Amino acid sequence: MSSLLFLGVSGQIGGAFITSFRAKYPDTPVTFFLRSTELDGVLRDLGNTTVVHGTFDQLDEIEKLASQHSLVLNSAASTNVPVTEAIIRGARTHKEQTGETSVVYHLSGAGNFVDNSETGDFIPTEHRFDDANPADVRTISAANQPNGPCDELLFAAAVKGEAKVYFVCPVGVYGHSDGHIGKSVGAASAFAPGVWVDYMMRNTESLGFGAYVGSGTSVFGVIHVDDVVSLMLLVYQKVLDTVATYQPEDVYTHWYNGKYSEEPSKKLAAAFAAVQARRGKIPAAETKSVPYSEAGFVARYIAGNMLIECNNSKSLGWTPLGPDIYTTLNELK
């Protein structure tokens, strides 16, 4: 691609991705849009980069930047509808001004596929969501929370020929990467355990124990950040290989799930309770089965099941390597 606009470089995934990306693609011009100035020096040291400061409230600026680039990689705002709409408007303008249909590379999330059970029990399904099945991908809509509203907008833009859209869809991401761009400057995001992990830890601290619902046999998918990065790099190469022949309906063949393992909620509850007890956030590493209504603000993810396949991702040669979430949580200070 001739130019790349990158949203989310300061985050857990984006900061890890850019280091690996630049090692493989040293000459691609990259513009970073971010609020903080903390990473300015290390980003400029990557070479052939531009740093623009702003916030996600500045939709006109995002739209303008999107219109100036042939690829927008959004790893920061998978649930932010106004930002997604601004990116799409920018893609329309880019096409009007250049005749080129730009690429939108979007990091979604597998919260879309939690079955919304409130029982806490494992509920098998005859048909898991398969990223390699376009018919499954077509079922994604704004009704799939929390990422579906943005996904639906991007599907519509692709089908209209306004953008060539590719998705990476990880499950609950844990761990921090040794390759994070912010590590050398001590950026907090370089050492953060991840948004989903933070939610689980805050929920455990708020309740005072590790919560699960019912039998605690419901399962939730998890993945280490480095495995998300390896998948994103493979999908970026897929963009380069397919962009010239991309047709609007191809959007349904470019959805790539990322999962390392499925973990039972009772086992996860015990692991998070152990972390928070060790850190002095709760009195003891205790777990309890509670009703759905008392499971806290992550109840949907504790009680429901996330049953997906990653066959499209595996077709790229992707294999997640871990480490597993329990090893990672045990290393948290």
N, C-alpha and C positions, 0 to 999 in steps of 0.2 A: 504494500500500500504506500502511496506517496506521502501521506501525513496522518498522524494519529492524535486524536484528542482523548485524554485519559482522565476519567473522574474516579476518585477513590484511591489515589496512590498512597495516602497516609494511613489507610486501613490495614487490618490484619491480612487480608488477601492481596489487596492491591500493592502494598509495600513489598510483599514477598515476590509477587509476580514480576514487578518491573525489573528487579535485579536479574532474574533469569531471562526475561525477555531481552534486555539490553545485551546480555552476553551472547545471545543467539542472533539478534538483529541489531547490530551496532550502528547501522547507518539510517534507520528509520527516524524521520523527524517526529518528535513527540512534544505536544503541548499539555502541560499539567494544569488542571483547574483545582485549586484547593484554598482553604481558608487560612491555614497556618503558614508562617514563614519559616518554621523550624527546619524544614527539609530543603529549603532553597539551594543551599550550597551543594549537598550531595546529589540533588537532582540535576543541577547544572554540570556537575562533574561527570555525569553519564555521557555528556556530549550530544550535540545536535538537539538540544531541548530548550523549551520556553516555559516559564512559570507565570501563570496568571492567577492572581488572588481574587477570591470572591466567595460568596455563599450560595447555597441552593435557593435562596430567596431571589437571587438576581437572574430571573428566568430569561430576560432579554439578552443578557451577556452569554448565558449558556446556549441560547438559540443562535446567536451570532457566531460563537466559536464553532458550534456544530456545522454551521453553513460553510465554514472555511476549511473543513477537514474531510478527507475521503473515508475515514473510519473513526467512529466514536466508540470507545470502550468504557462502559459504565459498570464499575464494580463497587459503586457506592450507594446507589439509590434504587434498589430493586422494588421498593414499595412506594416510591415518591411519584405519584401520577403527574403533577405539574412539571417536574423535571423531565420525565419521559416525554410528555407532550412537547416541551421545548426542544428536546433533541430531535423529535420527528419533524417539527416545523423547520428546524435548521437543515435537516436532510432534504426536505422539499425545496428549500431555497438553494441548496447546493446543486440539486439537479436542474433547477430552473436556470441557474447562472452558468453551469459548466457542461450540462448535458450528461453528466456522470451520476449514476445512482450510487450513493455512498453506502457503507456498511455500518450497521449498528450491532455491536457485540455486547450482549447484555448478560450480566450475572443475575440470575433469578434465584429461587430457593424452593426446596422441596417441602416446605410447610404447605405448599399447594396440595400435597397428596396425603395429608393426615386424614384418617377416615372419620373423624369427629365423633368416634365412640366416647361415651362417658363412663364406661364400665371398668377400664383399666385392665381388661382381659385381652389376651391375644385372640384376634378374630381373623382367621385366614380368609383369603379371597381366591376365587377361581381365576381371576385375571388381574395380575399386578400391572401397574402402569409401566409400560415398556417404552423407553425413549427411542427404540428402533422401529416402533410401530406408528406411522403417521396418523392412523385413525385414533390412537390414544392421545397423541399430541394435539389433535384437533379438538379434543374435549376440554382443553384448558380455556377458562374464561374468567371474567371478573369475579365469578362466584367462588373461585379457588383462592382462598385467603392464605397468607397476606399478599402474595406476589401476583396473583392472577390479574388484577386490574391493569397493571403495567404490561404484563405479558399480552393481554388481549389487544391493547393499543398497538403493540409492536407487530403482532400477527396481522392486524388490519393494514398497517402501513406497508408491510411486505407484500401482502396480496394485492394491494393497489399499485405496487411498483414504485413506492416512494422511498424504500430503503431495502437493502439486502440484510436480513436479520439472522443472527446466530445466537444461540442461548447455551450457557453453561448453568447447570442447576444442581448445586451441592446440597447435601443434607446438613445436619447440625455440625458446624465447623469448630474444631478445637485445636489448641496448640499455637505456639508462635514459631516462626521460621528463623533459622540461623541466618538466612539470606535476606531478611527484611532490610529495606533501604535505610530505615531510620535507626538501625541498631548502633551504628557508629557515632551517632549524635545523641544517643540516650533517649530517643523519642518513646513516650509511653506506649504508643500503639505497636511498637516493635516487640514489646514484651507482654502485650495483652493476651489473655487466654481465648478471646473470641466473644462475639456478641451473644451467641446461644449459651456458651459456658457462663458468661456474666449473668444472663437471665436466670439460669439454674442456681447459681450461687446466691444471687440476691433473693430468689424465692425461698431457698433453704434458710437463709439468715432471717428473713421475715417471719417464717413459720416457726423457726427454732428447732427444726428437725428435717430429715430427708423424707419427703412426702411421695407416696405412690397411691394409686386408686385401685380398689378391689384387690385382685390377686397380684397385681403388679407384673403381669406377664405380657402386657402390651409392649410393643417394640418401637424404638425410634432409631432412625438412621444417623450415623455419625461418620465424620471424615476428618483426617488431619489436614491442616492448611497446606502442607507441602504437596499432598496428593491433589488438592484443588489446583494448585499452580501447575503441576505436571499435566493435568487435563486441559487447563486453559491454553497452555503452549501448543498442545496437539491440535486443539480446535482452531487456534490462530493459524497454524499451518494449513488446516483444512480450509480456512477462509481464503488464503492465498491460492490454494489449489482449485477452488471452485468458483471464486467470485466472477470470473470472466464468463462463465456459462450459467450462472444463477438465474433461475426463473422464479416468478412470484410464489408459485406453489411449493417451491423447494424449502420454504421456511419450516414446513412441517417435518422435514427430514434433517433439520439442523438443530435438534434439541439434544443436549448431552447431560445426562444425570451423572452425579458423582457421589459414590457411597463406598465407605470402607467396610462397615459392619452394621448389623442391626442389634441393638442392645435392649434387654428387658428393663422396664421402668423401675422395678424394684431394685435391680442391681445398680442402676444409675443413681437412684436415691441414696443407696448406701455409700457410693463413691463420693457424691457431693456432700453428704453429711460428714464423712471422714475428713474431707478437705476443710470444711468450715469449722469443724471441731478443732482440727490442728491449728487453724489460723485464729482461734479464739472467738469466732463469730457466733457459735452456738455452744451450749454447755457440754454436750456430749454427742458422739457419733451415733445418734439414735434415728431410726426410721419408723414411720407409722403409715398404715393404710388409712386413708381418709376418704370421705365422700367427695365427689367431683367438685361440689360447691365450696369445699374447704381446702382445695389443692393449690390455691394461690393463682397468680396471674399467668402461670405457664400450664394451667390445668389441661388445656387442649392437647399439648404435646406430651404430658405425663400420661393421660388416660387413653389417648388414641393410638392408632397404629399407622406407621408409614411403610408401605409395602411397594417398593419400586424395583425396577431392573435397570441396569446400565449397559445394555447390549450395544447401543450406538457408540457410547464412549469406548467400550472394549474393542469395537471394530477399528478404532484408530490405533490400537496397540497399547491402550492404557491399562495399567495394572496398579491399583493402590497398594502402597507399601507400609503404611502406618508411620509411627508406632500407634498402638491401640490407645483408646481414651483413658484407660485405667493407669497405664504407665505414665501418660502425660499428666493426669490429675495428681498422681503421687509425687510428681516433681514440682508442682506448684508450691510456692512459698507463701 
